Amino acid sequence: MSEIQRDAETKFESCNEDERKRPFFYNAMGLVTFMPKGNLYYNACPGEKCAKKLVEGDDGRWSCEKCGGTFNQPKAKFIANVKITDHTTSVYATVNSDKVGEKVYGKTAQWIRNACEGDSMIDTEALFEDLKELVMVEYYFTIMVKQEYWNGNFNTKFYLIDAEKPEENLPKFIKILEENNAAYDKVKSN
């Protein structure tokens, strides 16, 4: 993770303002070590290719400022942060897809929304206690690093694009371990 941070910062420093908006992609093995309490999802537009945050009206219907649609129900989308760690350091990364969210949180964003806001109204403290059981799990991550311009500054942000457990793709993990061993042997011999 520290190598990813250094490499991304070096690349961003050499970019002009327009190029800074282009993301860089990395692969790394690590653990999800912490899932902060807070917003895990947002109420998104269910319109095709929109996903803008919806606003609930007084009539109970939801409207989208981007596409102009009005809906009975929003579609929940992940916007959670997780702390990912390897032997070098930790970074916070945003989970903003159901594909990754389901793997890391064990539930869809819609399930979490229904549980927190629906008729079942589970105790959110109990939900976060259950999520503690999902930390300290090893994954092979695909990480997107990009800089976002906000308040006159560029800030580096990390996004989890994919997360695979070793048992989900053993040939891939064996190859990664072999490559890591070869890299270690090369460094050791120099």
N, C-alpha and C positions, 0 to 999 in steps of 0.2 A: 504494500500500500504506500509506503514511503517513496518507493521508486516511481510509482504512478504519480504521486503528488509532485515530485521533483520534475519528472519528464513533462507533465502537463504545464506546470508553471514555466519551464524553460521554453516550451513551444509557444505558449500564450505571450510571453515577453517579446518574442521575435515577430509577432503578428501585428498587422495594422488593425485599426478599429473594426473594419468589416470582417477581416479574417478571424478576429477573436470570437465571433459568433458561431464559428464552425466547431462542432464537437470533435473530441478525440475518443477513441474506443480502446479499452484495455481488458485483458483477462487476468484473473487472479484467483487463488484459492484463499479462503478465509472462513471466519465464523461470523454469524449474526450474534452479537454479544449483548445487545440492548435494544428494546423497543420502547421508545419514550411514550409516555401518556400524552394524549392530545388527539388532534384530528387525524383519523385514519383514512377518511374518505371525504368527498364533497358531493353535493347533489348536482349532477351533470345533466346536460341536455341529452335526451335519448335520440335526437335527430341524427340522421346518418352523417358521419364525418364532422360533427360539431363539437360535442363534449364541453362546451362553455358552461360555466357555473350558472345555475338557474336561480331565479328569485321567486319566492313564494308570495302570491298575491293574497289579498284579504279574502278572496273567494275560495281559497284552498288550492287553486290551480297554480301551476308553475310556468313562468315565462322565461324565454331566452332572448337576451338583448342582441345576440349575434345573428341568429337565423330568424328571429321574430316568431318562433313557434310558441304555442301554449300547450301544456301537457298536464294530465291528471297526476302523474307520478314522475319524479326524476329517476335517472339511472345513477346509482352510486358508482363512483370511480375512486380508486386508491390515490391518496396524496400523502402517504405516511412516510416517516423517516425511520431508518434503522441504523444502528451503529454496526459497522463491519470492521473486523479486526483480523490482522495476520500477525506474524511474529515481529513485525517492524513497527506498526502503529495502528491507529484506528481512525476511521473517517465516518461521517454521517452521510448516508446516501438516501435519496428519495425513491420510494417505490410508487410508481404511478401507472401501473398496468395490472389488470386482473391476473394475467399470466404469472407474473412474478409475485404479486400479492398473495395469490392462492398458495404458492409454494412456501412462502416465508410465514404467512399468517395462518395458513391452514383453512382459510375461509375466503369466500368472495367478498368484495366490497359491499355488494348488495345484501349478502347475509348479515354482515356486521351492521349495515344501516337498518335493516329490518329488525334486528335484535335490539338496537339502541333506540330507534324511533318508532318502531311498529307497535302492534298490539302486545307483543310479548314483553317489551321493555325490560330487558335484562339489566342487572346492575352493572354499570360500566366498570366499577371497581373489580367486580368478579371477572369481567371480560379481560381486563388487564392482568389479573392474577393468572388466568388461564394462559395468556400469551407468554408469561414468564417461562412456561414449560417448553416454549418453542425456541428459546435462545440457546447458545452454545452448540449450534448445529453447523457442521461444515458444509460449504458449498463451493462450487466453481462458479465464480461470478463473471458476467460480462458487465463492465462499467462504462458508462458514457460520462465524460468529463467535459463540461462546457462553462463558458463565462457568460454571465448575465449582467446586463447593465441596469443598475438601479440606484437612484439617488446620486447620480454623478460618478459612480464607481463601478468597475467591473468586479464581480464576485465569482469565484470558482465554485461550481456546484457539481455534485456527483449524483448520478442516477443509476439504479440497478436496472439493467436491460434484460438480464436473464440470471437465473440462479438454479444450478443443478446440483443435487446431492450426488456424492460419489457412486452410490449404489444404482443410480438411475442410468449411468452410462459408464460401466466399468472399463471398456476398451479405451475410452477417452482419458480416464483417470490414470490408467496404466501408462499410456503414452506421455501424459504430463509428468508423472513420476520419473519415467525414464529420461525425459528431457531435462528435468531438474537435476537428476543424478549426473548426467553428462555435463551439464553446466557447472555443477559443483566440482567434479573431477577436473575440469578444465581450469577453474580458478585455483584449485588446490595444487595443480602441477605447475602453475606459473609462479 
